[in-house]
Amino acid sequence: MNEHRHDYAITLMCRVLRVARAGFYAWLHEPVSDHAREDARLLELIEASYSASHGVYGARRIFGDLREVGEVCGLHRVERIMAENGIKPVRGYKKPRAIAGRPSIIAPNRLQRVFTVDAPNKVWVTDITYIRTWQGWLYLAVVVDLFARKVVGWSMKPSLSRELAMDALLMAVWRRKPAGSVLVHSDQGSQYGSDDFKRFCQANNLEPSMSRRANCWDNAVAESFFSSLKKERIRKRIYKTRDLARADIFDYIEVFYNRTRRHSHIGGVSPEAFETAAA
């Protein structure tokens, strides 16, 4: 009688749990190991880090997040758990082909691809890109400080005007208030060659520098930022309105990229964390 009751209890439990009897008995004889339980716990932390990065982070950056909160697991374990659960970072685009071009007649290439500097407000790079919306193009200009790869100025407008470039640079000057001269490197776009732009630079102790024509590698850091923005946030979509695009790009720059996103060039920390540590 007791055996029949036991058998009935097992059958009822299997129905409630929706598992086969064979699987239930296998679990009874081989319960989940401590290692598997730890993997499950780490998976929750990995998924939280991955979600917070909007699907951008790979194993190394997620490993950095885990270490920051006191976890002592190894990088290979993080890689294995991610692979087993199909967690992959967003893939990037192919790098553009380098083209040798003519030097600018407006300003020489003073930067000469020296993208590593030892202090803030020594070298800024600036560039413009476009974002698709159903209302038409939205143009984005950014200014990046090479020291910590931090976006220190930006501007968004529906037209490709000289004010677009100047407003981004004005924000950088207003925010940073540099004590000395700053080298400002750009491409040869007409916005950076206008008389207004040159006068603004002279009035604010900014020294212009320009890439060779059609050579993206001379301004590689700005190009790299735009590549990250497009593969990590925009992901080839078309925004319904310019306002939605502005809000999302603002969030990417000010909330994620500057404050949170780990940057490999500065030791796997965010631009703000790097500047704070160096202050």
Wavefront OBJ file of the C-alpha trace (Angstrom):
o trace
v 0.000 0.000 0.000
v 2.804 2.353 0.905
v 4.493 1.603 -2.438
v 1.300 2.536 -4.315
v 1.061 5.809 -2.379
v 4.724 6.571 -3.100
v 4.243 5.784 -6.782
v 1.134 7.993 -6.926
v 3.015 10.847 -5.226
v 5.846 10.578 -7.757
v 3.378 10.578 -10.660
v 1.547 13.614 -9.266
v 4.822 15.509 -8.743
v 5.935 14.775 -12.300
v 2.635 16.137 -13.617
v 2.940 19.304 -11.536
v 6.564 19.832 -12.599
v 5.814 18.724 -16.182
v 8.783 16.357 -16.310
v 9.106 12.725 -17.308
v 9.416 10.109 -14.582
v 12.796 9.052 -15.963
v 14.053 12.621 -15.710
v 12.752 12.982 -12.181
v 14.504 9.794 -11.048
v 17.717 10.920 -12.776
v 17.552 14.178 -10.845
v 17.009 12.287 -7.582
v 20.152 10.248 -8.149
v 22.227 13.114 -9.634
v 21.007 16.473 -8.274
v 22.324 19.769 -9.652
v 25.963 20.239 -8.675
v 27.353 23.222 -6.797
v 29.252 24.146 -9.978
v 26.044 24.206 -12.031
v 24.257 26.283 -9.394
v 27.146 28.766 -9.419
v 26.981 28.912 -13.225
v 23.261 29.700 -12.981
v 23.942 32.481 -10.473
v 26.692 33.960 -12.669
v 24.417 33.725 -15.702
v 21.973 36.117 -14.029
v 24.782 38.633 -13.405
v 26.103 38.203 -16.947
v 22.641 38.770 -18.423
v 22.193 41.882 -16.260
v 25.503 43.355 -17.472
v 24.724 42.434 -21.085
v 21.258 43.992 -20.850
v 22.601 47.176 -19.227
v 25.012 47.598 -22.152
v 22.128 47.220 -24.645
v 23.720 44.045 -25.967
v 27.067 45.706 -26.660
v 29.361 44.023 -24.133
v 31.369 40.919 -24.917
v 32.979 38.590 -22.383
v 35.871 40.900 -21.429
v 33.712 43.886 -20.561
v 31.161 41.757 -18.729
v 34.062 40.152 -16.848
v 35.139 43.688 -15.889
v 31.657 44.404 -14.522
v 31.702 41.208 -12.460
v 35.130 41.964 -11.032
v 34.000 45.473 -10.141
v 31.197 44.114 -7.935
v 33.505 41.622 -6.219
v 33.023 38.409 -8.215
v 36.138 36.217 -8.437
v 35.261 34.019 -11.428
v 37.665 33.780 -14.357
v 37.310 35.246 -17.831
v 37.179 31.776 -19.437
v 34.201 30.846 -17.263
v 32.359 33.972 -18.383
v 33.173 33.147 -22.019
v 31.915 29.564 -21.575
v 28.645 30.577 -19.887
v 27.973 33.174 -22.575
v 28.684 30.671 -25.363
v 26.461 28.020 -23.786
v 23.595 30.495 -23.524
v 23.993 32.159 -26.914
v 24.960 35.564 -25.508
v 26.934 37.461 -28.152
v 27.850 41.147 -28.521
v 26.547 43.167 -31.444
v 28.847 42.791 -34.426
v 30.554 45.825 -35.942
v 30.738 47.028 -39.507
v 33.659 46.531 -41.867
v 36.327 49.190 -41.581
v 36.426 51.645 -44.472
v 39.248 51.388 -46.949
v 42.011 53.957 -46.412
v 42.515 56.429 -49.249
v 45.521 58.708 -49.580
v 44.342 62.294 -50.125
v 45.602 65.816 -50.512
v 46.541 67.906 -47.439
v 44.279 70.786 -46.535
v 45.219 74.296 -47.684
v 43.242 75.775 -44.753
v 45.104 74.095 -41.879
v 47.928 71.524 -41.811
v 47.564 68.077 -40.267
v 49.130 68.962 -36.930
v 47.784 65.829 -35.236
v 49.548 63.361 -37.546
v 47.608 60.405 -36.096
v 49.061 60.830 -32.597
v 45.881 59.757 -30.831
v 47.317 59.240 -27.329
v 47.784 62.300 -25.104
v 48.817 62.616 -21.458
v 46.261 65.124 -20.160
v 42.730 66.423 -20.825
v 42.073 69.461 -23.036
v 45.202 69.087 -25.129
v 43.664 67.566 -28.266
v 40.039 67.379 -29.351
v 38.815 65.659 -32.515
v 35.544 66.551 -34.177
v 33.437 65.163 -37.001
v 29.895 64.949 -38.394
v 27.672 62.001 -39.257
v 24.036 61.527 -40.272
v 21.142 59.536 -38.820
v 18.107 58.408 -40.794
v 14.581 59.319 -39.647
v 11.245 59.183 -41.444
v 11.189 62.986 -41.199
v 14.504 63.289 -43.044
v 18.162 63.355 -42.058
v 19.359 64.309 -38.580
v 22.998 65.426 -38.505
v 25.203 64.875 -35.467
v 28.482 66.670 -34.727
v 30.662 65.555 -31.818
v 33.852 66.736 -30.118
v 35.933 64.012 -28.423
v 38.784 64.663 -25.972
v 41.564 62.227 -26.885
v 42.802 61.861 -23.291
v 39.863 59.759 -22.059
v 37.957 59.369 -25.344
v 35.156 61.373 -23.735
v 32.529 63.196 -25.817
v 32.823 66.736 -24.494
v 30.611 68.483 -27.032
v 27.835 67.551 -29.441
v 25.133 69.127 -31.576
v 22.189 67.751 -33.593
v 20.398 69.618 -36.373
v 18.183 68.785 -39.382
v 20.571 70.580 -41.762
v 24.256 70.241 -42.508
v 25.147 73.796 -41.540
v 28.263 75.461 -40.160
v 26.327 76.134 -36.930
v 26.175 72.358 -36.414
v 29.965 72.124 -36.071
v 30.315 75.372 -34.127
v 27.622 74.504 -31.571
v 29.349 71.211 -30.750
v 32.646 73.040 -30.287
v 30.934 75.772 -28.247
v 29.563 73.116 -25.874
v 33.057 71.657 -25.480
v 34.559 75.065 -24.663
v 31.742 75.889 -22.242
v 31.981 72.538 -20.462
v 35.748 72.156 -20.294
v 36.940 75.759 -19.988
v 40.464 74.853 -21.118
v 43.264 76.851 -19.494
v 45.634 76.616 -22.465
v 45.562 76.154 -26.212
v 43.698 73.112 -27.549
v 44.449 71.397 -30.850
v 41.151 70.756 -32.680
v 41.381 68.178 -35.458
v 38.711 67.729 -38.135
v 38.277 66.604 -41.722
v 38.125 69.049 -44.634
v 34.355 69.529 -44.504
v 33.116 72.964 -45.442
v 31.723 73.484 -41.923
v 35.270 73.431 -40.542
v 36.690 75.701 -43.215
v 34.231 78.565 -42.864
v 35.364 82.014 -41.765
v 33.038 81.828 -38.741
v 34.656 78.584 -37.605
v 38.166 80.008 -37.984
v 37.238 83.172 -36.064
v 35.674 81.057 -33.303
v 38.883 79.049 -32.986
v 41.008 82.190 -32.798
v 38.740 83.751 -30.161
v 38.862 80.643 -27.949
v 42.540 79.720 -28.226
v 41.863 76.664 -30.404
v 44.421 75.569 -32.982
v 42.867 73.946 -36.092
v 44.262 70.768 -37.641
v 42.827 68.994 -40.696
v 42.985 65.501 -42.163
v 44.042 64.807 -45.701
v 41.095 64.766 -48.064
v 39.058 61.521 -48.029
v 41.388 59.846 -45.522
v 39.289 58.561 -42.616
v 42.317 57.203 -40.723
v 43.605 60.733 -40.050
v 40.538 61.212 -37.833
v 40.169 57.596 -36.705
v 38.996 58.282 -33.130
v 35.970 60.305 -34.240
v 35.210 57.668 -36.895
v 35.488 54.979 -34.212
v 32.965 56.773 -31.993
v 30.447 56.998 -34.836
v 30.994 53.315 -35.623
v 30.286 52.412 -31.981
v 27.156 54.587 -31.928
v 25.766 53.014 -35.082
v 26.489 49.398 -34.238
v 25.657 49.602 -30.517
v 22.586 51.845 -30.497
v 21.237 52.774 -33.940
v 21.759 49.316 -35.500
v 20.712 50.364 -39.010
v 17.175 51.324 -37.959
v 15.279 54.379 -39.151
v 13.810 56.509 -36.344
v 10.178 57.603 -36.686
v 10.963 61.224 -35.794
v 13.991 63.430 -35.283
v 12.964 63.952 -31.652
v 13.091 60.203 -30.982
v 16.518 60.052 -32.606
v 17.771 63.005 -30.537
v 16.561 61.427 -27.291
v 18.160 58.066 -28.042
v 21.484 59.572 -29.132
v 21.538 61.841 -26.070
v 21.039 58.761 -23.883
v 23.839 56.909 -25.669
v 26.352 59.762 -25.312
v 25.601 61.157 -21.871
v 24.236 58.152 -19.986
v 25.952 55.142 -21.549
v 29.096 56.088 -23.490
v 30.627 58.725 -21.211
v 29.549 57.304 -17.850
v 29.275 53.547 -18.231
v 30.722 52.055 -21.412
v 34.061 50.348 -20.902
v 36.694 51.541 -23.384
v 39.569 49.208 -24.245
v 41.997 52.057 -25.027
v 41.804 53.405 -21.462
v 42.082 50.152 -19.577
v 38.521 48.892 -19.747
v 36.876 51.707 -17.762
v 34.466 54.440 -18.815
v 35.745 57.860 -19.973
v 34.400 59.577 -16.835
v 35.957 56.955 -14.540
v 39.299 57.347 -16.327
v 39.273 61.140 -15.984
v 38.245 60.927 -12.331
v 41.062 58.481 -11.546
v 43.591 60.684 -13.337
v 42.512 63.925 -11.615
l 1 2 3 4 5 6 7 8 9 10 11 12 13 14 15 16 17 18 19 20 21 22 23 24 25 26 27 28 29 30 31 32 33 34 35 36 37 38 39 40 41 42 43 44 45 46 47 48 49 50 51 52 53 54 55 56 57 58 59 60 61 62 63 64 65 66 67 68 69 70 71 72 73 74 75 76 77 78 79 80 81 82 83 84 85 86 87 88 89 90 91 92 93 94 95 96 97 98 99 100 101 102 103 104 105 106 107 108 109 110 111 112 113 114 115 116 117 118 119 120 121 122 123 124 125 126 127 128 129 130 131 132 133 134 135 136 137 138 139 140 141 142 143 144 145 146 147 148 149 150 151 152 153 154 155 156 157 158 159 160 161 162 163 164 165 166 167 168 169 170 171 172 173 174 175 176 177 178 179 180 181 182 183 184 185 186 187 188 189 190 191 192 193 194 195 196 197 198 199 200 201 202 203 204 205 206 207 208 209 210 211 212 213 214 215 216 217 218 219 220 221 222 223 224 225 226 227 228 229 230 231 232 233 234 235 236 237 238 239 240 241 242 243 244 245 246 247 248 249 250 251 252 253 254 255 256 257 258 259 260 261 262 263 264 265 266 267 268 269 270 271 272 273 274 275 276 277 278 279
